[in-house]
Amino acid sequence: NLLALLPGDDPQVQHEVIVLGAHYDHVGYGSSNNSFGPIGKIHNGADDNASGVATVLEAAQALASLDRPLRRSILFAFWDGEEKGLLGSKHWLAQPTLAPPHVVRMALNFDMVGRMRDRKVEVFGTRTARGLRRLISHKNEDNLVVDFMWAMTSDSDHHPFFLRNIPSLMFHTGKHGDYHRPSDDVEKLNLEGMQ
């Protein structure tokens, strides 16, 4: 895992943490266990999940350059081992480098956010805390089509936080024919949609 902390400024809540995360691993050359083929060719994983990593890096740069510090601390987390069973996020929650997991007030996960179609984004986890759906709806200034997904799936790094009763959201622009294939390359990303 690669972690960076942006400390909060409010003595009342600066010990509380918001996690913004994305996994940076992918499936290498692929295998019969993790690829839809062809196997033996590099799977670059531009959408899964370089798109999420780029999103978190952009958020880190934007939040670090604010004129006024944030009240709570922000942990930017780049998880390893997601493709092998969410190993990085599970490990960090079991052995946190920062503080006990109970200081984490929310976890935001960005996984496959690079292939937006028809201005649609899927958001998982709005039932994990009161008011999340309303918050996202009110902050949707670009009038995106937000699909609130009710199922809380265990297929990405938001799920270990959910299992610990930490409010968790995952942002996702949907699976596609290049998912876990060598054809998931950068020229197919919707950069404007990521922005």
N, C-alpha and C positions, 0 to 999 in steps of 0.2 A: 504494500500500500504506500502511496505517496500522499502526505498530508500537509496542509498549510493552514495556520490559524490567523485570522484577522480578529484581534482582541476587541471586545466591546468597551464602551466608555462609561456606561452608567453603573455606578457602584451597587445599585440595587439589583441589577440583573446581568451584569457582565460575566458572571460565572455560568450563566445559561448559554447553551450552544444550539445553533441552527446548523445542520449538516447539509451541504450541497455536494452531491456525489455523482460519480459516473465511473463505470469500469473501463479500464484501458486495455485489458487483455482481449484476445480473440482466439481463433482455433488453428492458427499456424497453417500447415498444409492440409488440414482437414483429416478426418478419419471417418470410419463408418459409424462412429458414435456421435460425431458432432457436425457433420457436413452433409449437405444435400448434393454434393458433387459439383464438378469432378474432383476427386481426391488426388493429392499429389501436386497441386498447384497452390501457390500462396493465396491465402484468403486475407485480403487487406483489411476488411472490416471498416470501410469508410463510414457506413451508417451505424454498424454494430461493432464498436461504439466510439469511433473517433468523433462522430457528431456530438455525442454526449460530453466527451472530454473537452472538445472545443467550446461547447456551451458553458461548461463550468469555468474554463479558463477566462472566457469573456466576462462572465459574472464576477469572477475574482478581480479582474482588472477594473471593472466598473465600480465595484463596491470599495476597493482600496483607494480609488481616486475621488471619493466623495469629499466635499468640503467639510462635512461634519461627520464624525465617527458614528457608527451604529451603536445602539444601546446594548444589544447582546453580541456575543462573540460568534463568528462564523467559521466553521471548519470546512475547508475545501478538501474533499476526499476523492482520491483517484484509486479505486478498488482494483486489486488484482484477483485472479482466480474466480471471477464471476462465471465464466464458461465451464468451470469444473465443479460448480455447486455453490456459488456465492461465498467462496472461501475467505476472501479478503474482508468483506463486511462482517461475516460471522466471527472471524478472528478478532477484529477490532472491538466488537461488542463484548466478546468474552475477555479480552485483555486490552482495554482502552488505554491509549497513550496520553489521553488528555485529562479525563476525570471519569467518575462513574457514569454509566449510561443514563442514570436518572436525571442528569443535568441537561441531556439532549431534549430540547423542547419540540423539535420537528426535524424530519429528514426529508430532503427533496432529492429525488433520483432522476437523472436524465439518461435514458437508454433508447437509442434509435430515434433521434429527433431530427434526422437529416433528410427525410423523404416525404415532407409534407405534400399532400395532394388535396386540392379543393379547399385550402385554408383550414384543414381539419387537424386538430390535435386531440389525442386521447389522454385523459387524466385519471389515474387510478388512485384510490385512497381517500377520496373526499369524505368518506364516512368515518375516518379514523379520528376526527375531532370536529366538534361543533363549529359550524360557520365556514368551513373550508370551501364548500361549493359556492356560497354567496361571495366570499372573498375573491375567488378566482373569476367569477362572473363579473363582479364590479370592476376588477382590474383589467378586464379584457378590452383594452382601448383600441386594439387593432381589429376588433370584431371577428376574431377567429371563430370557427365552428368548433366548440368544445364538446367533446363526447365524454361525459362522465361515466366511467366504467365502474360498475358496482362490484364486480368480482375482484378479490384481492389475491392475485396469483403469486406463486412463489418462484417466478422466473427471472427476478432481477433483485438488485441490492436494496430495494425498499423493504423487502419482505422480512429480513431479520429484525429490522426496527419495529415493524408491525407486530411481530411475535412478542416483542418486549413492551407492547402497549405504548409505543412512541408514535405520535401522529406522523404519518408517512404519505408522501405523494410521489407518484411516478409519472413523468411526462414522456410521451411516446407518439410517434407519427405513423405507426402501423407497420405491420410486416409486409413483405413484398417478395417477388420472385427471385431476388438476389440474396435473400436471407441465408446466411451460412453457406454462401457459394463464393468462388473466386471472383465473380462478377460484381461484388459489392465494392465498387470503386468510386473514387472522389468525383469523377465527372458526372455521376448520377445524383449527387447531392443537390438538394434545393437550398442553396445558401441563403436566399431571401427568407425562406420559411424558417430556417434555423435562427435567423436574426429575430 
